[in-house]
Amino acid sequence: MVTINSMKVCNLIDKSAGSEKENDKQYLYLCSVAKIECGQNEGTAVCVHTSDAIDGHLFLTCAHVVDHTVQSVILRYDGRAIKGRVIYANRKTVPYDIAIIVTERIIDILPCQISNKTPTIGQKMFSVGFPCREYVPSTVFGHMHRMIHGILTTTCNVREGFSGGPVFSVDRQLLGLTVGKLNVGTIHFVLPSTEFVETINKYIITNNIEVLNNLESKCPLKIMLWNNGIPTFNVCHI
């Protein structure tokens, strides 16, 4: 086990790491991940930016975690409760399932880097999330299965509470957000970062909230598939 800001995680990435300092560096990605609570809903959020303008952090999660509603939420990180405010959430029937949250600044929280590259089939990756009713993050490993109409599927066997959590490449870049999984089996559905990186980066530069409307896909095919499963599968939100 290693400890980062008192968060204990299983040493699953590289058991051959030499020093404790080197080992801890491998887990810096955990400094971008927080548990989110919204009423009875529990999920996971990931920090992608720290802003001097708002003196706080910008987090991403799934819109279904926050009931597709602009509202106040609580994020939990390293035993602390952090006040958050949803500034944008997709409508329920519109791709994609993404929400944006701003929070007060916590010095220990570090933003991750969003990838602008599409993963390749078989590429190794891992998903991070807070299982429901747990306050320690879990990491599960897998690989890319396929890409279908803007939705990535992986073999990461995620659990309830992982919704909105990050999927990272082996070099710790954000590849996407966990949306759900098949109601049978282990196929894991991910909103890939290529669908939102440009919009998020533009918002960070301009601080114009209207930019976030570009996170809603207007593609008729994607809308049809989204409302009948992703795509045509019976996806269970987690």
Salt bridges, closest charged atoms under 4 A:
GLU37 OE1 - ARG76 NE 2.93
GLU42 OE1 - LYS35 NZ 2.80
ASP52 OD1 - ARG105 NH2 2.94
ASP55 OD1 - ARG105 NE 3.67
ASP78 OD2 - ARG80 NH2 3.43
ASP97 OD2 - HIS64 ND1 2.53
ASP97 OD2 - HIS237 NE2 3.61
ASP108 OD2 - ARG80 NH2 2.86
GLU134 OE2 - ARG159 NH2 3.12
GLU195 OE2 - LYS222 NZ 3.69
GLU216 OE1 - ARG91 NH2 2.78
